């Protein structure tokens, strides 16, 4: 399936020419049908982000993926770095498990 994942990867590659890009479909961690492509984690390292604040970086990614965010992508966890930040062993946190919907503990 991976249609949305591939589209995200292609658009980010074309727009940002990253030195590192990882797009992970984390939909399986959420209360969605099996095979969904609605929740993604993106690690993006590019010269474009040098001297930019996190909010500016995120805005640029959101603008690039505007159609995907309107058409099926429900959540996008962004981890954006300049090459220097990445070289300094930038940490990418693990995504938390979803507690919404049917996975929520009602006790």
DSSP file (Angstrom, degrees, kcal/mol; ACC not computed):
  #  RESIDUE AA STRUCTURE BP1 BP2  ACC     N-H-->O    O-->H-N    N-H-->O    O-->H-N    TCO  KAPPA ALPHA  PHI   PSI    X-CA   Y-CA   Z-CA
    1    1 A X              0   0    0      0, 0.0    35,-0.0     0, 0.0    36,-0.0   0.000 360.0 360.0 360.0 -81.8    0.0    0.0    0.0
    2    2 A X     >  +     0   0    0      1,-0.2     4,-2.4    33,-0.1     5,-0.2   0.532 360.0 134.7  37.4  22.0    2.4    2.8    1.2
    3    3 A X  H  > S+     0   0    0      2,-0.2     4,-2.1     1,-0.2    -1,-0.2   0.946  74.0  40.7 -62.5 -49.1    0.9    5.3   -1.3
    4    4 A X  H  > S+     0   0    0      2,-0.2     4,-2.7     1,-0.2     5,-0.2   0.915 114.4  52.8 -67.2 -42.9    0.7    8.2    1.2
    5    5 A X  H  > S+     0   0    0      1,-0.2     4,-2.5     2,-0.2    -1,-0.2   0.923 111.6  46.5 -57.9 -45.3    4.1    7.3    2.8
    6    6 A X  H  X S+     0   0    0     -4,-2.4     4,-2.6     2,-0.2    -1,-0.2   0.883 111.1  51.8 -65.6 -38.6    5.8    7.4   -0.7
    7    7 A X  H  X S+     0   0    0     -4,-2.1     4,-2.6    -5,-0.2     5,-0.2   0.920 111.1  47.6 -64.5 -43.2    4.0   10.7   -1.6
    8    8 A X  H  X S+     0   0    0     -4,-2.7     4,-2.5     2,-0.2     5,-0.3   0.940 113.1  48.6 -61.6 -47.3    5.2   12.3    1.7
    9    9 A X  H  X S+     0   0    0     -4,-2.5     4,-2.2    -5,-0.2    -2,-0.2   0.918 113.3  47.3 -59.8 -45.1    8.8   11.0    1.1
   10   10 A X  H  X S+     0   0    0     -4,-2.6     4,-2.6     2,-0.2     5,-0.2   0.934 113.1  47.1 -63.9 -47.5    8.8   12.3   -2.5
   11   11 A X  H  X S+     0   0    0     -4,-2.6     4,-2.2     1,-0.2     5,-0.2   0.912 114.2  46.7 -64.1 -42.4    7.4   15.7   -1.7
   12   12 A X  H  X S+     0   0    0     -4,-2.5     4,-2.4    -5,-0.2     5,-0.3   0.898 113.0  50.2 -66.5 -39.3    9.8   16.3    1.2
   13   13 A X  H  X S+     0   0    0     -4,-2.2     4,-1.7    -5,-0.3    -2,-0.2   0.926 114.2  44.1 -63.2 -44.9   12.8   15.1   -0.9
   14   14 A X  H  < S+     0   0    0     -4,-2.6    -2,-0.2    -5,-0.2    -1,-0.2   0.864 119.8  41.3 -68.9 -36.2   11.9   17.4   -3.8
   15   15 A X  H  < S+     0   0    0     -4,-2.2    -2,-0.2    -5,-0.2    -1,-0.2   0.822 129.3  22.8 -82.6 -31.8   11.2   20.4   -1.6
   16   16 A X  H  < S-     0   0    0     -4,-2.4    32,-0.4    -5,-0.2    31,-0.2   0.525  80.2-141.8-117.6  -7.3   14.0   20.1    0.9
   17   17 A X     <  -     0   0    0     -4,-1.7    30,-0.3    -5,-0.3    -4,-0.1   0.927  36.0-155.2  41.4  60.2   16.9   18.1   -0.7
   18   18 A X        -     0   0    0     -6,-0.2    28,-0.3     1,-0.1     3,-0.2  -0.241  29.7-149.2 -69.8 150.6   17.5   16.4    2.7
   19   19 A X  S    S+     0   0    0     26,-2.3     2,-0.3     1,-0.3    27,-0.2   0.650  95.2  16.9 -84.6 -19.3   20.8   14.9    3.8
   20   20 A X  E     +A   45   0A   0     25,-1.4    25,-2.7     2,-0.0     2,-0.4  -0.959  69.7 172.7-151.3 135.8   18.7   12.5    5.9
   21   21 A X  E     +A   44   0A   0     -2,-0.3     2,-0.4    23,-0.2    23,-0.2  -0.974   3.9 176.7-145.6 128.6   15.0   11.7    5.7
   22   22 A X  E     -A   43   0A   0     21,-2.3    21,-2.5    -2,-0.4     2,-0.5  -0.985   4.5-174.5-132.4 123.4   13.0    9.0    7.5
   23   23 A X  E     -A   42   0A   0     -2,-0.4     2,-0.5    19,-0.2    19,-0.2  -0.976   9.1-173.9-118.0 118.3    9.2    8.7    7.1
   24   24 A X  E     -A   41   0A   0     17,-2.9    17,-2.5    -2,-0.5     2,-0.8  -0.955  22.1-138.7-119.5 126.0    7.6    6.2    9.3
   25   25 A X  E     +A   40   0A   0     -2,-0.5     3,-0.3    15,-0.2    15,-0.2  -0.734  25.8 172.8 -80.3 111.3    4.0    5.1    9.2
   26   26 A X    >   +     0   0    0     13,-2.6     3,-1.8    -2,-0.8    14,-0.2   0.130  41.6 114.6-105.6  18.5    2.9    4.9   12.8
   27   27 A X  G >   +     0   0    0     12,-0.7     3,-2.3     1,-0.3     5,-0.3   0.829  65.1  68.8 -59.6 -32.9   -0.8    4.3   12.1
   28   28 A X  G 3  S+     0   0    0     -3,-0.3    -1,-0.3     1,-0.3    -2,-0.1   0.715  92.1  61.6 -59.5 -19.6   -0.6    0.8   13.6
   29   29 A X  G <  S+     0   0    0     -3,-1.8    69,-1.1    10,-0.1    -1,-0.3   0.454 101.9  65.0 -84.1  -0.9   -0.1    2.5   17.0
   30   30 A X  S <  S-     0   0    0     -3,-2.3     2,-2.1    -4,-0.1    71,-0.1  -0.711  98.6 -91.9-123.2 168.3   -3.5    4.2   16.8
   31   31 A X  S    S+     0   0    0     -2,-0.2     2,-0.3    69,-0.1    -3,-0.1  -0.511  81.8 115.9 -82.4  73.5   -7.2    3.2   16.7
   32   32 A X  S    S-     0   0    0     -2,-2.1     3,-0.1    -5,-0.3     4,-0.1  -0.913  74.2 -78.8-135.3 161.1   -7.5    3.1   12.9
   33   33 A X    >   -     0   0    0     -2,-0.3     3,-1.7     1,-0.1    -3,-0.1  -0.267  60.8 -89.0 -60.2 147.7   -8.2    0.3   10.5
   34   34 A X  T 3  S+     0   0    0      1,-0.3    -1,-0.1    -6,-0.0    -3,-0.0  -0.304 115.1  27.5 -57.1 138.1   -5.4   -2.1    9.6
   35   35 A X  T 3  S+     0   0    0      1,-0.2    -1,-0.3    -3,-0.1   -33,-0.1   0.467  87.7 150.7  87.2   2.5   -3.3   -0.8    6.7
   36   36 A X    <   -     0   0    0     -3,-1.7    -1,-0.2    -4,-0.1    -9,-0.2  -0.244  38.1-157.1 -66.1 155.0   -4.2    2.9    7.3
   37   37 A X        +     0   0    0    -10,-0.1     3,-0.1     1,-0.1    -1,-0.1  -0.653  57.7 109.3-129.2  74.2   -1.8    5.7    6.4
   38   38 A X        +     0   0    0      1,-0.2    36,-2.4    -2,-0.2    37,-2.2   0.583  64.8  54.4-124.6 -18.5   -3.0    8.4    8.7
   39   39 A X  E     + b   0  75A   0     35,-0.2   -13,-2.6    34,-0.2   -12,-0.7  -0.982  63.8 175.3-128.2 121.2   -0.2    8.9   11.4
   40   40 A X  E     -Ab  25  76A   0     35,-2.4    37,-3.1    -2,-0.5     2,-0.5  -0.937  24.2-151.8-130.5 150.3    3.4    9.6   10.4
   41   41 A X  E     -Ab  24  77A   0    -17,-2.5   -17,-2.9    -2,-0.3     2,-0.5  -0.982  20.5-167.2-115.3 129.1    6.7   10.4   12.1
   42   42 A X  E     -Ab  23  78A   0     35,-3.2    37,-2.3    -2,-0.5     2,-0.5  -0.972  14.0-170.7-123.1 127.7    9.1   12.4   10.0
   43   43 A X  E     +Ab  22  79A   0    -21,-2.5   -21,-2.3    -2,-0.5     2,-0.5  -0.981  18.7 179.5-112.5 119.4   12.8   13.0   10.7
   44   44 A X  E     -Ab  21  80A   0     35,-2.4    37,-2.6    -2,-0.5     2,-0.5  -0.977  13.0-176.5-131.0 121.0   14.1   15.6    8.2
   45   45 A X  E     +Ab  20  81A   0    -25,-2.7   -26,-2.3    -2,-0.5   -25,-1.4  -0.972  23.0 147.3-118.6 121.6   17.7   17.0    8.1
   46   46 A X    >   -     0   0    0     35,-2.0     3,-1.5    -2,-0.5     4,-0.2  -0.998  57.4-123.5-154.5 149.6   18.4   19.7    5.6
   47   47 A X  G >  S+     0   0    0    -30,-0.3     3,-1.9    -2,-0.3    -1,-0.1   0.783 106.1  75.9 -59.8 -27.3   20.5   22.8    5.0
   48   48 A X  G 3  S+     0   0    0    -32,-0.4    -1,-0.3     1,-0.3    34,-0.1   0.785  90.7  55.4 -55.6 -28.2   17.2   24.6    4.5
   49   49 A X  G X  S+     0   0    0     -3,-1.5     3,-2.0    32,-0.3    -1,-0.3   0.502  75.6 120.7 -88.8  -3.6   16.7   24.6    8.3
   50   50 A X  T <  S+     0   0    0     -3,-1.9     3,-0.1     1,-0.3    -3,-0.0  -0.426  88.2   5.4 -61.4 130.9   20.0   26.2    9.2
   51   51 A X  T 3  S+     0   0    0      1,-0.2     2,-0.4    -2,-0.1    -1,-0.3   0.604 105.6 120.3  68.4  15.0   19.2   29.4   11.2
   52   52 A X    <   -     0   0    0     -3,-2.0    -1,-0.2     2,-0.0     2,-0.1  -0.886  62.7-123.9-109.2 142.1   15.4   28.7   11.2
   53   53 A X     >  -     0   0    0     -2,-0.4     4,-2.1     1,-0.1     3,-0.4  -0.386  30.7-106.6 -74.3 159.5   13.4   28.2   14.4
   54   54 A X  H  > S+     0   0    0      1,-0.2     4,-2.9     2,-0.2     5,-0.2   0.888 120.2  55.1 -54.6 -42.2   11.4   25.0   14.9
   55   55 A X  H  > S+     0   0    0      1,-0.2     4,-2.3     2,-0.2    -1,-0.2   0.888 108.3  48.5 -62.4 -37.7    8.1   26.8   14.2
   56   56 A X  H  > S+     0   0    0     -3,-0.4     4,-1.9     2,-0.2    -1,-0.2   0.888 111.9  49.8 -67.6 -38.9    9.4   28.0   10.9
   57   57 A X  H  X S+     0   0    0     -4,-2.1     4,-2.0     2,-0.2    -2,-0.2   0.935 112.1  46.9 -63.5 -47.0   10.7   24.5   10.0
   58   58 A X  H  X S+     0   0    0     -4,-2.9     4,-2.9     1,-0.2     5,-0.2   0.899 109.9  53.4 -64.5 -40.8    7.3   23.0   10.9
   59   59 A X  H  X S+     0   0    0     -4,-2.3     4,-2.4    -5,-0.2    -1,-0.2   0.893 107.8  51.5 -60.4 -39.4    5.4   25.6    8.9
   60   60 A X  H  X S+     0   0    0     -4,-1.9     4,-2.0     2,-0.2    -1,-0.2   0.902 112.0  45.8 -65.1 -41.2    7.5   24.8    5.9
   61   61 A X  H  X S+     0   0    0     -4,-2.0     4,-2.2     2,-0.2    -2,-0.2   0.923 112.0  51.1 -68.0 -43.8    6.8   21.1    6.1
   62   62 A X  H  < S+     0   0    0     -4,-2.9     7,-0.2     1,-0.2    -2,-0.2   0.901 110.6  49.4 -59.9 -40.7    3.1   21.7    6.7
   63   63 A X  H >< S+     0   0    0     -4,-2.4     3,-1.1    -5,-0.2     4,-0.2   0.911 110.8  50.1 -64.0 -42.1    3.0   24.0    3.6
   64   64 A X  H 3< S+     0   0    0     -4,-2.0     3,-0.3     1,-0.2    -2,-0.2   0.873 119.4  37.1 -62.1 -38.6    4.8   21.3    1.6
   65   65 A X  T 3X S+     0   0    0     -4,-2.2     4,-2.4     1,-0.2    -1,-0.2   0.029  78.1 123.6-104.9  25.7    2.3   18.6    2.7
   66   66 A X  H <> S+     0   0    0     -3,-1.1     4,-1.5     1,-0.2    -1,-0.2   0.889  75.3  48.7 -56.2 -43.5   -0.8   20.7    2.8
   67   67 A X  H  > S+     0   0    0     -3,-0.3     4,-1.4    -4,-0.2    -1,-0.2   0.898 111.9  48.8 -65.7 -39.6   -2.7   18.4    0.4
   68   68 A X  H  4>S+     0   0    0      1,-0.2     5,-2.5     2,-0.2    -1,-0.2   0.876 109.7  52.1 -67.4 -37.5   -1.8   15.3    2.4
   69   69 A X  H  <5S+     0   0    0     -4,-2.4     3,-0.4     1,-0.2    -1,-0.2   0.790 113.8  44.4 -69.7 -27.2   -2.9   16.9    5.6
   70   70 A X  H  <5S+     0   0    0     -4,-1.5    -1,-0.2    -5,-0.2    -2,-0.2   0.725 116.5  48.5 -83.1 -23.4   -6.2   17.8    4.1
   71   71 A X  T  <5S-     0   0    0     -4,-1.4    -1,-0.2    -5,-0.2    -2,-0.2  -0.237 132.4 -41.4-121.0  45.6   -6.6   14.4    2.5
   72   72 A X  T   5S+     0   0    0     -3,-0.4     2,-0.7     1,-0.3    -3,-0.2   0.054  93.7 112.7 132.1 -30.3   -6.0   11.6    5.0
   73   73 A X      < +     0   0    0     -5,-2.5    -1,-0.3     1,-0.2   -34,-0.2  -0.677  33.6 175.0 -80.0 116.9   -3.0   12.4    7.1
   74   74 A X        +     0   0    0    -36,-2.4     2,-0.4    -2,-0.7   -35,-0.2   0.804  64.0  21.2 -90.6 -34.8   -4.4   12.9   10.6
   75   75 A X  E     -b   39   0A   0    -37,-2.2   -35,-2.4     2,-0.0     2,-0.4  -0.998  55.3-173.3-142.7 141.2   -1.1   13.3   12.6
   76   76 A X  E     -b   40   0A   0     -2,-0.4     2,-0.7   -37,-0.2   -35,-0.2  -0.915   9.2-160.7-137.9 106.3    2.4   14.3   11.6
   77   77 A X  E     -b   41   0A   0    -37,-3.1   -35,-3.2    -2,-0.4     2,-0.4  -0.800  19.9-159.4 -88.3 115.7    5.2   14.1   14.3
   78   78 A X  E     +b   42   0A   0     -2,-0.7     2,-0.4   -37,-0.2   -35,-0.2  -0.832  22.7 177.8-106.2 133.2    8.0   16.3   13.0
   79   79 A X  E     -b   43   0A   0    -37,-2.3   -35,-2.4    -2,-0.4     2,-0.4  -0.914  19.4-178.4-129.6 101.8   11.6   16.1   14.1
   80   80 A X  E     +b   44   0A   0     -2,-0.4     2,-0.3   -37,-0.2   -35,-0.2  -0.868   4.0 170.9-114.9 135.7   13.5   18.7   12.0
   81   81 A X  E     -b   45   0A   0    -37,-2.6   -35,-2.0    -2,-0.4   -32,-0.3  -0.973  31.9-127.5-141.8 150.0   17.2   19.4   12.1
   82   82 A X     >  -     0   0    0     -2,-0.3     4,-2.4   -33,-0.2     5,-0.2  -0.560  44.5-104.8 -81.7 162.6   20.0   21.3   10.4
   83   83 A X  H  > S+     0   0    0      1,-0.2     4,-2.6     2,-0.2     5,-0.2   0.885 122.3  52.8 -57.9 -38.4   23.0   19.2    9.4
   84   84 A X  H  > S+     0   0    0      2,-0.2     4,-1.2     1,-0.2    -1,-0.2   0.915 109.5  48.0 -64.3 -42.0   25.0   20.6   12.3
   85   85 A X  H  4>S+     0   0    0      1,-0.2     5,-0.6     2,-0.2     3,-0.3   0.917 113.2  48.4 -62.5 -42.4   22.3   19.8   14.8
   86   86 A X  H >X5S+     0   0    0     -4,-2.4     3,-1.4     1,-0.2     4,-0.6   0.897 107.6  54.9 -65.3 -41.0   22.1   16.2   13.4
   87   87 A X  H 3<5S+     0   0    0     -4,-2.6    -1,-0.2     1,-0.3    -2,-0.2   0.771  97.3  65.3 -63.7 -25.9   25.9   15.8   13.5
   88   88 A X  T 3<5S-     0   0    0     -4,-1.2    -1,-0.3    -3,-0.3    -2,-0.2   0.154 127.0-100.0 -82.7  21.1   25.7   16.7   17.2
   89   89 A X  T <45 -     0   0    0     -3,-1.4    -3,-0.2     1,-0.1    -2,-0.2   0.937  47.0-156.1  62.9  51.0   23.7   13.4   17.7
   90   90 A X     << -     0   0    0     -4,-0.6     2,-0.4    -5,-0.6    -1,-0.1  -0.297  14.3-123.4 -56.5 139.1   20.3   15.0   17.8
   91   91 A X        -     0   0    0      1,-0.0     2,-0.6     0, 0.0    -1,-0.1  -0.728  16.8-159.5 -92.7 134.0   17.9   12.8   19.7
   92   92 A X        -     0   0    0     -2,-0.4   -13,-0.1   -49,-0.0   -49,-0.0  -0.947  22.9-136.0-109.8 111.2   14.7   11.7   18.1
   93   93 A X        -     0   0    0     -2,-0.6     2,-0.1     1,-0.1     3,-0.0  -0.286  19.9-106.7 -68.5 150.8   12.2   10.6   20.8
   94   94 A X        -     0   0    0      1,-0.1     2,-0.2     0, 0.0    -1,-0.1  -0.472  40.3-107.8 -69.2 146.7   10.2    7.5   20.5
   95   95 A X        -     0   0    0     -2,-0.1    -1,-0.1     1,-0.1     2,-0.1  -0.562  33.7-117.7 -77.5 140.0    6.5    8.1   19.8
   96   96 A X        -     0   0    0     -2,-0.2     2,-0.2     1,-0.1    -1,-0.1  -0.399  32.6 -99.2 -74.0 155.1    4.1    7.5   22.6
   97   97 A X        -     0   0    0      1,-0.1     2,-0.2    -2,-0.1    -1,-0.1  -0.483  43.2-106.0 -69.6 144.3    1.4    4.9   22.4
   98   98 A X        -     0   0    0    -69,-1.1    -1,-0.1    -2,-0.2    -3,-0.0  -0.498  32.5-178.6 -71.4 136.9   -2.0    6.2   21.4
   99   99 A X        +     0   0    0     -2,-0.2    -1,-0.1     5,-0.1     6,-0.1   0.221  51.1 102.4-117.3  10.5   -4.6    6.2   24.3
  100  100 A X  S >  S+     0   0    0      3,-0.1     3,-1.8     4,-0.1     4,-0.2  -0.385  75.2   0.7 -90.3 170.7   -7.4    7.6   22.2
  101  101 A X  G >  S-     0   0    0      1,-0.3     3,-1.2     2,-0.2   -69,-0.1  -0.228 131.8  -9.5  57.3-134.7  -10.4    5.8   20.7
  102  102 A X  G 3  S+     0   0    0      1,-0.3    -1,-0.3   -71,-0.1    -2,-0.1   0.590 131.8  64.1 -74.5  -9.8  -10.7    2.1   21.4
  103  103 A X  G <  S+     0   0    0     -3,-1.8    -1,-0.3     2,-0.1     2,-0.2   0.486  76.9 111.8 -90.6  -3.1   -7.1    2.0   22.9
  104  104 A X  S <  S-     0   0    0     -3,-1.2     2,-0.7    -4,-0.2    -4,-0.1  -0.495  70.8-127.7 -73.3 135.7   -8.1    4.2   25.8
  105  105 A X        -     0   0    0     -2,-0.2    -1,-0.1     1,-0.1    -2,-0.1  -0.764  21.0-169.8 -84.8 115.7   -8.1    2.6   29.2
  106  106 A X              0   0    0     -2,-0.7    -1,-0.1     1,-0.2    -2,-0.0   0.214 360.0 360.0 -93.1  15.4  -11.5    3.4   30.7
  107  107 A X              0   0    0      0, 0.0    -1,-0.2     0, 0.0    -2,-0.0   0.493 360.0 360.0 -81.8 360.0  -10.7    2.2   34.3
